[in-house]
Amino acid sequence: MQYVQGMSQPAKSSRTPATPDAPESAAGSRAAAQRLKMRRELAAAAMELFATKGYEATTVDEIAAAAGVARRTFFRHFRSKEEAIFPDHDDTLIRAEAVLNAAPAHEHPLDTVCRGIKEVMKMYAARPEISVARYKLTREVPTLREAEIASVARYERLFTRYLLGHFDERVHADDANDDPLLAEVAASAVVTAHNHVLRRWLRADGRGDVEAQLDHAFAIVRKTFGTGIGAGRTAAPEPHSVSPAAVSRQGEVLVTIARTDAPLDEVMRTIEEALKDR
């Protein structure tokens, strides 16, 4: 796989002064915060009822009443009681997409996707007790499990589109038909690595350094899918370019040469092996 730089230019606004938009923006932020607050309150009420009455026996009317709102208010935020279990995925998907859109030019697209999926982990880690309870519930109710799978698919589609948009057509001129497959497999690998760590963390009742575990999992993905991927979003390196990390000695001095996209663990491993040979 080979990716290229994606220079996305911000859209020009027809409104010259930025100041008049500030009150509208602030009002929009308050409305979004209130919307998320209500969604979480409804979700908390649903979770409590599911735990006490059972999922099948709980009705939308009961969830709305427990949250102190009318039935129509519930349906302004969720289409069904299944959706009430996952109140944050819509907003998290928006944040993940924002990470992709704001990616620095030097960052490898695969690393950008890894940062994007971290927004999902942040969502779960922000409320460990609720996340653990929700995980246990989805294991018991097939309908909720299906809803969870559908949410995962949305992230995979987002990341697949992003990776596909950064292929270098010069490198893939002969096998461009494989680009969608390669992008989908890479995106799926990132999401699968994230979900593996997430499930392990949830099974441990939300304990442990999930950030370190996630970085380790992403390093494995990068090592597996990094072969042949260029430095950041630039074109492929020339045939005479150096290997990811090379070491040479000049007297008592150890000289290391590495590409800017070389994984840090690979560089360190090369240095360590050179020192052992002294």
Secondary structure, DSSP 8 states (H G I E B T S, - for coil): --B----------S---STTHHHHHHHHHHHHHHHHHHHHHHHHHHHHHHHHH-TTT--HHHHHHHHTS-HHHHHHH-SSTTGGG-TTHHHHHHHHHHHHHT--TTS-HHHHHHHHHHHHHHHHHHSHHHHHHHHHHHHH-HHHHHHHHHHHHHHHHHHHHHHHTTB-TTTTSS-GGGHHHHHHHHHHHHHHHHHHHHHHHHHTTT-S-HHHHHHHHHHHHHHHH-TT--STTS----TTS--SEEEEEETTEEEEEE-TTS-HHHHHHHHHHHHHT-
